[in-house]
Amino acid sequence: MIGLEVDPAQVGFDAGRLARLDRHFDRYVDDGRLAGWLAVVTRDGQVVHVGTSGLRDREARAPVELDTLWRIYSMTKPVTSVAAMMLWEEGAFELTDPVSRFIPAFADARVFTGGSSLKPVTVPLTEPIRIWHLLTHTAGLTYGFHYAHPVDAIYRAAGFEWGTPRGMDLAACCEAWAGLPLLFQPGAEWNYSVATDVLGRVVEVVSGQSLDAFFAERILGPLGMDDTAFWVGDEDADRLAALYTVEPATGLAVRDDRMGGAARRPPDCLSGGGGLISTATDYHRFAQMVLGGGELDGVRLLGPRTLRFMAANHLPGGADLEAFGRPLFAETTFHGVGFGLGFSVVVDPVANRTACSRGELAWGGAASTAFFVDPAERITALFFTQLLPSSTHPIRTQLRQLVYQALID
């Protein structure tokens, strides 16, 4: 289980300054904005700070503990992206391959050009959706919860808002998404979307395994991520944090068992975009693998050049998300941040208004979880809580500034 491994001063951190992180986020618990939280900071692969506060289940008065299970939602996306790139390394596909090679329905996808959600006007593709588009969220797909475009409403009408319709597996969901209009021609813009779920289906088709079986055999098992899965059984139910949403009138966290209960049963759709439940210890191991260039404790998932390639900004012309993305909800800020293959990547810390490093990788989850990996400073940081939506509080920017201000070497 995760715990302090080195005196922070030995690796360039000031312990007193790291304690500011705890004091800051304690205020979120004290005033009711969060039920509880857990944070982990490492350098050179060694844990320099672990902070916990509050309750994993406020109603049961159960505290946050090191083995608490958290819904990591979109922090599943980097795992799915790693899975896809492992298969890419084996020659299973090229990044320029059309997605329709693996999911034929996408050959007939059409692009929204006007009209309304009830009467959309569409045109054919000018080029296919490619694997590269899925990895970079430039395929033209979307999420129903965006509320920013008529196609978002089409997704909602089809049952895709904060989940997928009951009884539809991943293959069926991909068939449905292929039949809905795209927001734009593939490669023309960036839009946060179900693209990584579609990528998960490509992993299934290529590997001949269900996504949960591939994860278990090729990623989770080898890395020792024994507590990470798509649902939580009865034997571990008491470790699962309760899920909370924001009460609009007060800004306080209120329990949401309707969405939270989904983690307690096997899902119909194995969501590579947001389906995993994990622990701080497990995701720490995943982050260390990323920091280690694809290797951890003698287990290599990816070659170091592949990881560096994933960590490059793949947006055309080196653009950031502010210039190339649609200004809507995502699990990152947009200024000075580009996008690689499954991660956001900082291209300009000054434009991003943070004292981080160029090349920092990051992503987060809908319930306000977050992580970043800084290869230049050899740092990882993880933050876990369970509050929907993640845009409610500036937790991610505050986590970064509190980590970097404590680095004094």
Helices and strands as residue ranges (DSSP letters): G 8-11, H 15-30, E 36-43, E 46-57, E 62-63, E 70-71, G 73-76, H 77-89, G 99-101, G 104-108, E 110-115, E 120-124, H 131-136, G 144-146, H 150-157, H 170-178, H 195-207, H 211-214, I 215-220, H 221-223, G 234-239, E 244-246, E 253-255, H 257-260, G 261-264, E 277-278, H 280-291, E 295-296, E 299-300, H 304-310, G 316-318, H 321-324, E 337-339, E 344-346, H 349-352, E 361-364, E 370-374, E 379-384, E 387-388, H 395-404
